[in-house]
Every structure is written in C-alpha cells, then in structure tokens.
Amino acid sequence: MPALASSGLRFGGARHADKLGSGLLIAPSILSADFARLGADCAAALAAGGDLLHVDVMDGHFVPNLSMGPAICASVHKALPDACLDVHLMVTDPAAYIEPFANAGAAHITFHIEVAPDPRAIIDAIHARGMSAGLAINPDTPAEALLPFLGGVELALVMSVHPGFSGQRFIDRVLPKTRLLRDAAPASVRVQMDGGVAPDTAPACRNHGCDLIVAASAIFGRSDYAAAIRALR
C-alpha cells in the first residue's frame, strides 16, 4: 500500500498548531468534568495549565456508553473560542460526524481504525475542513495497523483502556505500541495516550514516546487542577 501523502498540517490545524508548540501537551478530557458547570470547569482546566481540551464522543454502538455530540462541542467553543478542541470519535460511522464537528468548532478529529475500511477517505475529509486528523487503536489492535497512514495524519492515539468509560485502570501492555509508533512516525506526528493516565502512569507514557497525554478523572476528579496537571508533567 503506498504511503499516504502529508497534508502539510500540524496537530491543531492552522488555528492552533503554532500556539500548542512542540513539547509535551496535556489534554484534560471533558468527559470527567461537571456538566452542570462545563464552561467554568473547562476554563479552569486551561487556566491551570491544560494545553487543549479532549472531547470524547461515544455513540452507544462502537462503545457501550453514550456521551456527547456536536452541540456540547459548539457550546464549549462558544465559551472558549481560543481553546483547541481535540475530538475523539468512538463511533461506528466517523465520516458522518466530520461536518457537524467541524461546524461546532473542532480543531482536530481522531477516529478509530477498527471501524474504517477506507481510512484515507476519512482523513482526506477531515483535512478538507481545515482540521488535523488522527487515527486511534484499541488495546487489542496492533500498532502495525496504523503504519501505512502515519505519513498522512497529525496524530496517532493508543488507547490504554477499553474505550467507553472514564476512570478505568491503565493497561500497561500497550506501552510498546507507543514506542513503535513514535519510532515509525514523522517527528511532526503527535503520539497520544488516552485512558487511565495519572501521575503514576504518565512517566511511562512519556518514556515510551508519548507527547500528548489525555487525562480525565486525574484532572477533573481533583480539587486542585493545577497541581494535578503539574503531577502529570
């Protein structure tokens, strides 16, 4: 299979790439925020040192949980127009969600290789809307599934829990996957870890090549967001 051509974009797209920089990024996942005060919680997480906001979208089909849709993304974007919104589609039909989330202010969309018989078409559709694109794998999917596409995406996501719910225990057997992807991907591609990341597991993620860490309850489940983010760094 020929390599997928680079889009020329960087993670975060034209709107956010320069602001995000090149170091380790921390992405608070709003799945664990207090939805009764979502705007305030998101603003507090960014003010405490979060670099961007991770939006976990679940359809109740690809994963058993049902979480949030474009309307919540649009509300967060309206409240925090300068925030980079990193949308993670845990859905059976990711192509159907590209336009709604682009219109809702998403800067980046990641979808799962497990549901994409033609990942290239979905990647191209994401890029056509000016967003950066990512591919994700579940804990039981080999990292090699992503290798043909690494030159054409801006992010590779390794799930360190079985997707569907926040607060699960970190699965450390996935760590070699992140090292493989980091060694195989262009330097511009972010390698992201999502699931069960906390101060005790974050160092292993960093040591295995992750430069974008998603944390949900490890941030929003603490009373001091700034201390929580410092501990993850």
C-alpha positions as YAML, in Angstrom:
chain: A
units: angstrom
residues:
- id: 1
  name: MET
  ca: [0.00, 0.00, 0.00]
- id: 2
  name: PRO
  ca: [1.51, 3.37, -0.98]
- id: 3
  name: ALA
  ca: [2.20, 5.84, 1.81]
- id: 4
  name: LEU
  ca: [-0.45, 8.44, 2.50]
- id: 5
  name: ALA
  ca: [0.72, 11.89, 1.45]
- id: 6
  name: SER
  ca: [1.23, 14.53, 4.11]
- id: 7
  name: SER
  ca: [-1.46, 17.20, 4.41]
- id: 8
  name: GLY
  ca: [1.04, 19.89, 5.35]
- id: 9
  name: LEU
  ca: [-0.96, 20.49, 8.53]
- id: 10
  name: ARG
  ca: [0.23, 20.09, 12.09]
- id: 11
  name: PHE
  ca: [-1.78, 18.92, 15.07]
- id: 12
  name: GLY
  ca: [-4.42, 21.53, 15.89]
- id: 13
  name: GLY
  ca: [-4.70, 22.74, 12.31]
- id: 14
  name: ALA
  ca: [-3.94, 26.23, 11.12]
- id: 15
  name: ARG
  ca: [-5.82, 27.82, 14.02]
- id: 16
  name: HIS
  ca: [-3.90, 26.24, 16.88]
- id: 17
  name: ALA
  ca: [-0.68, 24.49, 15.81]
- id: 18
  name: ASP
  ca: [1.60, 27.47, 16.45]
- id: 19
  name: LYS
  ca: [0.08, 28.11, 19.89]
- id: 20
  name: LEU
  ca: [0.47, 24.49, 21.00]
- id: 21
  name: GLY
  ca: [4.22, 24.35, 20.47]
- id: 22
  name: SER
  ca: [6.38, 21.25, 20.24]
- id: 23
  name: GLY
  ca: [6.73, 19.95, 23.81]
- id: 24
  name: LEU
  ca: [4.61, 17.64, 25.94]
- id: 25
  name: LEU
  ca: [0.92, 18.55, 25.81]
- id: 26
  name: ILE
  ca: [-1.67, 17.81, 28.48]
- id: 27
  name: ALA
  ca: [-5.27, 17.44, 27.31]
- id: 28
  name: PRO
  ca: [-7.93, 17.44, 30.04]
- id: 29
  name: SER
  ca: [-10.81, 15.22, 28.91]
- id: 30
  name: ILE
  ca: [-14.11, 16.94, 29.49]
- id: 31
  name: LEU
  ca: [-15.82, 13.54, 29.92]
- id: 32
  name: SER
  ca: [-14.98, 13.82, 33.63]
- id: 33
  name: ALA
  ca: [-15.91, 17.48, 34.00]
- id: 34
  name: ASP
  ca: [-19.01, 18.61, 35.87]
- id: 35
  name: PHE
  ca: [-21.55, 19.05, 33.06]
- id: 36
  name: ALA
  ca: [-23.63, 21.36, 35.25]
- id: 37
  name: ARG
  ca: [-20.73, 23.84, 35.10]
- id: 38
  name: LEU
  ca: [-18.94, 22.66, 31.98]
- id: 39
  name: GLY
  ca: [-17.75, 26.03, 30.70]
- id: 40
  name: ALA
  ca: [-16.29, 27.01, 34.06]
- id: 41
  name: ASP
  ca: [-14.64, 23.61, 34.53]
- id: 42
  name: CYS
  ca: [-13.04, 23.75, 31.07]
- id: 43
  name: ALA
  ca: [-11.83, 27.30, 31.58]
- id: 44
  name: ALA
  ca: [-10.34, 26.35, 34.96]
- id: 45
  name: ALA
  ca: [-8.51, 23.35, 33.47]
- id: 46
  name: LEU
  ca: [-6.94, 25.51, 30.77]
- id: 47
  name: ALA
  ca: [-6.03, 28.24, 33.24]
- id: 48
  name: ALA
  ca: [-4.39, 25.59, 35.44]
- id: 49
  name: GLY
  ca: [-2.01, 24.56, 32.65]
- id: 50
  name: GLY
  ca: [-4.00, 22.33, 30.31]
- id: 51
  name: ASP
  ca: [-2.95, 22.86, 26.69]
- id: 52
  name: LEU
  ca: [-6.14, 21.81, 24.93]
- id: 53
  name: LEU
  ca: [-9.46, 20.09, 25.63]
- id: 54
  name: HIS
  ca: [-10.19, 16.47, 24.70]
- id: 55
  name: VAL
  ca: [-13.78, 15.73, 23.67]
- id: 56
  name: ASP
  ca: [-14.76, 12.05, 23.94]
- id: 57
  name: VAL
  ca: [-17.65, 11.26, 21.61]
- id: 58
  name: MET
  ca: [-19.36, 7.88, 22.09]
- id: 59
  name: ASP
  ca: [-22.32, 6.59, 20.12]
- id: 60
  name: GLY
  ca: [-23.54, 3.71, 22.29]
- id: 61
  name: HIS
  ca: [-22.70, 1.31, 19.44]
- id: 62
  name: PHE
  ca: [-18.94, 1.20, 18.85]
- id: 63
  name: VAL
  ca: [-18.62, 1.53, 22.62]
- id: 64
  name: PRO
  ca: [-21.34, 0.81, 25.21]
- id: 65
  name: ASN
  ca: [-21.56, 4.34, 26.56]
- id: 66
  name: LEU
  ca: [-23.32, 7.35, 25.05]
- id: 67
  name: SER
  ca: [-21.55, 10.62, 25.81]
- id: 68
  name: MET
  ca: [-21.82, 13.88, 23.90]
- id: 69
  name: GLY
  ca: [-22.35, 15.32, 20.47]
- id: 70
  name: PRO
  ca: [-21.66, 18.42, 18.38]
- id: 71
  name: ALA
  ca: [-23.96, 20.65, 20.47]
- id: 72
  name: ILE
  ca: [-21.74, 20.31, 23.54]
- id: 73
  name: CYS
  ca: [-18.63, 20.89, 21.44]
- id: 74
  name: ALA
  ca: [-20.25, 24.02, 19.99]
- id: 75
  name: SER
  ca: [-21.13, 25.28, 23.47]
- id: 76
  name: VAL
  ca: [-17.56, 24.81, 24.70]
- id: 77
  name: HIS
  ca: [-16.23, 26.51, 21.57]
- id: 78
  name: LYS
  ca: [-18.59, 29.45, 22.11]
- id: 79
  name: ALA
  ca: [-17.50, 29.79, 25.74]
- id: 80
  name: LEU
  ca: [-13.78, 29.30, 24.96]
- id: 81
  name: PRO
  ca: [-13.23, 30.27, 21.32]
- id: 82
  name: ASP
  ca: [-9.44, 30.18, 21.62]
- id: 83
  name: ALA
  ca: [-9.32, 26.64, 23.03]
- id: 84
  name: CYS
  ca: [-8.12, 23.81, 20.82]
- id: 85
  name: LEU
  ca: [-10.84, 21.15, 20.79]
- id: 86
  name: ASP
  ca: [-9.47, 17.66, 20.18]
- id: 87
  name: VAL
  ca: [-12.44, 15.45, 19.24]
- id: 88
  name: HIS
  ca: [-12.05, 11.69, 19.70]
- id: 89
  name: LEU
  ca: [-14.75, 9.83, 17.78]
- id: 90
  name: MET
  ca: [-15.52, 6.47, 19.38]
- id: 91
  name: VAL
  ca: [-18.30, 5.84, 16.89]
- id: 92
  name: THR
  ca: [-19.19, 3.27, 14.24]
- id: 93
  name: ASP
  ca: [-19.59, 5.78, 11.38]
- id: 94
  name: PRO
  ca: [-16.95, 8.51, 11.83]
- id: 95
  name: ALA
  ca: [-17.48, 10.01, 8.38]
- id: 96
  name: ALA
  ca: [-20.98, 11.12, 9.38]
- id: 97
  name: TYR
  ca: [-19.59, 13.23, 12.23]
- id: 98
  name: ILE
  ca: [-16.92, 15.22, 10.40]
- id: 99
  name: GLU
  ca: [-19.12, 18.04, 9.13]
- id: 100
  name: PRO
  ca: [-21.13, 18.51, 12.37]
- id: 101
  name: PHE
  ca: [-17.99, 18.72, 14.50]
- id: 102
  name: ALA
  ca: [-16.20, 20.98, 12.03]
- id: 103
  name: ASN
  ca: [-19.19, 23.32, 12.25]
- id: 104
  name: ALA
  ca: [-19.08, 23.02, 16.07]
- id: 105
  name: GLY
  ca: [-15.53, 24.40, 16.25]
- id: 106
  name: ALA
  ca: [-13.40, 21.26, 16.45]
- id: 107
  name: ALA
  ca: [-9.75, 21.79, 15.56]
- id: 108
  name: HIS
  ca: [-8.85, 18.11, 15.35]
- id: 109
  name: ILE
  ca: [-10.69, 14.81, 14.84]
- id: 110
  name: THR
  ca: [-9.38, 11.34, 15.68]
- id: 111
  name: PHE
  ca: [-11.26, 8.22, 14.59]
- id: 112
  name: HIS
  ca: [-10.71, 4.51, 15.10]
- id: 113
  name: ILE
  ca: [-9.00, 2.27, 12.55]
- id: 114
  name: GLU
  ca: [-11.27, -0.59, 13.71]
- id: 115
  name: VAL
  ca: [-14.33, 0.99, 12.04]
- id: 116
  name: ALA
  ca: [-12.68, 2.43, 8.93]
- id: 117
  name: PRO
  ca: [-12.41, 0.18, 5.86]
- id: 118
  name: ASP
  ca: [-11.07, 3.23, 3.96]
- id: 119
  name: PRO
  ca: [-9.21, 5.46, 6.46]
- id: 120
  name: ARG
  ca: [-7.73, 7.58, 3.67]
- id: 121
  name: ALA
  ca: [-11.13, 8.90, 2.59]
- id: 122
  name: ILE
  ca: [-12.00, 9.93, 6.15]
- id: 123
  name: ILE
  ca: [-8.59, 11.53, 6.69]
- id: 124
  name: ASP
  ca: [-8.99, 13.49, 3.46]
- id: 125
  name: ALA
  ca: [-12.47, 14.66, 4.51]
- id: 126
  name: ILE
  ca: [-11.14, 15.89, 7.86]
- id: 127
  name: HIS
  ca: [-8.28, 17.75, 6.20]
- id: 128
  name: ALA
  ca: [-10.66, 19.29, 3.66]
- id: 129
  name: ARG
  ca: [-12.34, 21.12, 6.55]
- id: 130
  name: GLY
  ca: [-9.01, 22.52, 7.77]
- id: 131
  name: MET
  ca: [-8.79, 20.23, 10.78]
- id: 132
  name: SER
  ca: [-5.89, 17.96, 11.66]
- id: 133
  name: ALA
  ca: [-6.62, 14.23, 11.63]
- id: 134
  name: GLY
  ca: [-5.70, 11.32, 13.88]
- id: 135
  name: LEU
  ca: [-6.07, 7.57, 13.93]
- id: 136
  name: ALA
  ca: [-6.72, 5.55, 17.10]
- id: 137
  name: ILE
  ca: [-6.29, 1.93, 18.10]
- id: 138
  name: ASN
  ca: [-7.92, -0.01, 20.92]
- id: 139
  name: PRO
  ca: [-5.78, -2.02, 23.37]
- id: 140
  name: ASP
  ca: [-6.20, -5.24, 21.40]
- id: 141
  name: THR
  ca: [-5.39, -3.73, 17.98]
- id: 142
  name: PRO
  ca: [-1.76, -3.99, 16.86]
- id: 143
  name: ALA
  ca: [0.09, -0.74, 16.29]
- id: 144
  name: GLU
  ca: [1.13, -2.03, 12.87]
- id: 145
  name: ALA
  ca: [-2.41, -1.28, 11.66]
- id: 146
  name: LEU
  ca: [-1.54, 2.44, 11.73]
- id: 147
  name: LEU
  ca: [1.83, 2.26, 9.98]
- id: 148
  name: PRO
  ca: [0.57, 2.79, 6.39]
- id: 149
  name: PHE
  ca: [-1.14, 6.02, 7.44]
- id: 150
  name: LEU
  ca: [1.40, 7.72, 9.70]
- id: 151
  name: GLY
  ca: [2.75, 9.98, 6.98]
- id: 152
  name: GLY
  ca: [-0.69, 11.43, 6.29]
- id: 153
  name: VAL
  ca: [-2.07, 12.10, 9.77]
- id: 154
  name: GLU
  ca: [-1.09, 14.51, 12.51]
- id: 155
  name: LEU
  ca: [-1.73, 12.23, 15.49]
- id: 156
  name: ALA
  ca: [-1.63, 8.55, 16.45]
- id: 157
  name: LEU
  ca: [-3.69, 7.62, 19.52]
- id: 158
  name: VAL
  ca: [-3.15, 4.49, 21.60]
- id: 159
  name: MET
  ca: [-5.98, 3.59, 23.95]
- id: 160
  name: SER
  ca: [-4.69, 2.39, 27.31]
- id: 161
  name: VAL
  ca: [-8.17, 1.30, 28.42]
- id: 162
  name: HIS
  ca: [-11.04, -0.34, 26.56]
- id: 163
  name: PRO
  ca: [-12.94, 2.75, 25.41]
- id: 164
  name: GLY
  ca: [-16.31, 3.65, 26.81]
- id: 165
  name: PHE
  ca: [-15.94, 4.93, 30.36]
- id: 166
  name: SER
  ca: [-13.71, 7.26, 32.34]
- id: 167
  name: GLY
  ca: [-11.84, 6.09, 35.44]
- id: 168
  name: GLN
  ca: [-10.60, 2.71, 34.19]
- id: 169
  name: ARG
  ca: [-7.27, 1.15, 35.18]
- id: 170
  name: PHE
  ca: [-4.31, 1.79, 32.86]
- id: 171
  name: ILE
  ca: [-3.33, -1.22, 30.68]
- id: 172
  name: ASP
  ca: [0.46, -1.10, 30.65]
- id: 173
  name: ARG
  ca: [0.90, -3.74, 27.95]
- id: 174
  name: VAL
  ca: [0.06, -1.09, 25.34]
- id: 175
  name: LEU
  ca: [3.21, 0.93, 26.07]
- id: 176
  name: PRO
  ca: [5.40, -0.80, 23.45]
- id: 177
  name: LYS
  ca: [2.87, 0.31, 20.83]
- id: 178
  name: THR
  ca: [3.54, 3.95, 21.56]
- id: 179
  name: ARG
  ca: [7.28, 3.38, 21.25]
- id: 180
  name: LEU
  ca: [6.79, 1.61, 17.92]
- id: 181
  name: LEU
  ca: [4.63, 4.44, 16.61]
- id: 182
  name: ARG
  ca: [6.98, 7.14, 17.87]
- id: 183
  name: ASP
  ca: [9.92, 5.47, 16.13]
- id: 184
  name: ALA
  ca: [7.98, 4.94, 12.90]
- id: 185
  name: ALA
  ca: [6.13, 8.26, 12.61]
- id: 186
  name: PRO
  ca: [7.45, 11.55, 11.27]
- id: 187
  name: ALA
  ca: [8.56, 13.89, 14.04]
- id: 188
  name: SER
  ca: [5.59, 16.16, 13.36]
- id: 189
  name: VAL
  ca: [3.08, 13.44, 14.30]
- id: 190
  name: ARG
  ca: [1.84, 13.55, 17.88]
- id: 191
  name: VAL
  ca: [1.64, 10.25, 19.77]
- id: 192
  name: GLN
  ca: [-1.24, 10.40, 22.23]
- id: 193
  name: MET
  ca: [-2.15, 8.15, 25.16]
- id: 194
  name: ASP
  ca: [-5.70, 8.07, 26.46]
- id: 195
  name: GLY
  ca: [-7.13, 6.07, 29.34]
- id: 196
  name: GLY
  ca: [-6.19, 5.67, 32.97]
- id: 197
  name: VAL
  ca: [-3.35, 8.18, 32.72]
- id: 198
  name: ALA
  ca: [-2.42, 9.51, 36.16]
- id: 199
  name: PRO
  ca: [0.74, 10.75, 37.89]
- id: 200
  name: ASP
  ca: [1.90, 7.16, 38.46]
- id: 201
  name: THR
  ca: [1.43, 6.10, 34.81]
- id: 202
  name: ALA
  ca: [2.31, 9.34, 33.00]
- id: 203
  name: PRO
  ca: [6.12, 8.86, 33.29]
- id: 204
  name: ALA
  ca: [5.94, 5.53, 31.46]
- id: 205
  name: CYS
  ca: [3.82, 7.15, 28.73]
- id: 206
  name: ARG
  ca: [6.40, 9.89, 28.26]
- id: 207
  name: ASN
  ca: [9.29, 7.41, 28.33]
- id: 208
  name: HIS
  ca: [7.64, 5.37, 25.59]
- id: 209
  name: GLY
  ca: [7.33, 8.30, 23.23]
- id: 210
  name: CYS
  ca: [4.01, 9.95, 24.07]
- id: 211
  name: ASP
  ca: [3.99, 13.71, 23.67]
- id: 212
  name: LEU
  ca: [0.25, 14.25, 24.19]
- id: 213
  name: ILE
  ca: [-1.38, 12.87, 27.33]
- id: 214
  name: VAL
  ca: [-5.13, 12.78, 27.87]
- id: 215
  name: ALA
  ca: [-6.34, 12.79, 31.47]
- id: 216
  name: ALA
  ca: [-9.92, 12.83, 32.65]
- id: 217
  name: SER
  ca: [-10.54, 11.94, 36.29]
- id: 218
  name: ALA
  ca: [-6.85, 12.54, 37.07]
- id: 219
  name: ILE
  ca: [-7.57, 16.25, 36.50]
- id: 220
  name: PHE
  ca: [-11.31, 16.86, 36.88]
- id: 221
  name: GLY
  ca: [-11.52, 14.43, 39.78]
- id: 222
  name: ARG
  ca: [-9.09, 16.56, 41.83]
- id: 223
  name: SER
  ca: [-9.78, 19.73, 43.76]
- id: 224
  name: ASP
  ca: [-6.56, 21.41, 42.55]
- id: 225
  name: TYR
  ca: [-6.38, 21.22, 38.75]
- id: 226
  name: ALA
  ca: [-3.02, 22.98, 38.60]
- id: 227
  name: ALA
  ca: [-1.39, 20.52, 40.99]
- id: 228
  name: ALA
  ca: [-2.89, 17.63, 39.06]
- id: 229
  name: ILE
  ca: [-1.50, 18.90, 35.75]
- id: 230
  name: ARG
  ca: [1.92, 19.57, 37.26]
- id: 231
  name: ALA
  ca: [1.98, 15.99, 38.56]
- id: 232
  name: LEU
  ca: [1.20, 14.65, 35.07]
- id: 233
  name: ARG
  ca: [4.04, 16.70, 33.56]
...
